[in-house]
Amino acid sequence: MKLSEIKAVLPALSELQFLMPSGVKVPAHFHITEVGQINKKFIDCGGTVREEKAINFQLWEDGDFDHRLGAKKLLDIISLSERVLGLQDLEVEVEYQSDTIGKYGLDFNGEAFVLTTKMTDCLAKDKCGIPAAKPKVRLATLANESASCTPGSGCC
């Protein structure tokens, strides 16, 4: 979800909710402690230099059970961040504390923001020796093909 999409959704929300990928609600007393832009420059295992940029929200919750962050307040925080930091309209990723800092994508289900899982991947499979996926073959098909093989047909 891009920052502009979040800004478009916020004015219509009466309650600001975030859900974990499992559907469990992030406690209602969460804070968004950071809004920023992450610029990552790196080299992959194949030697290609790459750059990634994303907007980052850091969600945090602690013992302040009376705190509630509303949609308007988040919109104000985003506006301030855009003005002061010059944020671009990029995909938003969310950091949220569990056993360690988790990094999530963000989606919206019509009522709540949903943290989505992110996976690592090799970006240079063609250069670093990772074999291409083998085609899946149905054994039943192979049995039928071998049954139709006759001597001298060249199939064996």
Order of alpha helices (4+ residues) and beta strands (2+ residues): alpha-beta-beta-beta-alpha-beta-beta-beta-alpha
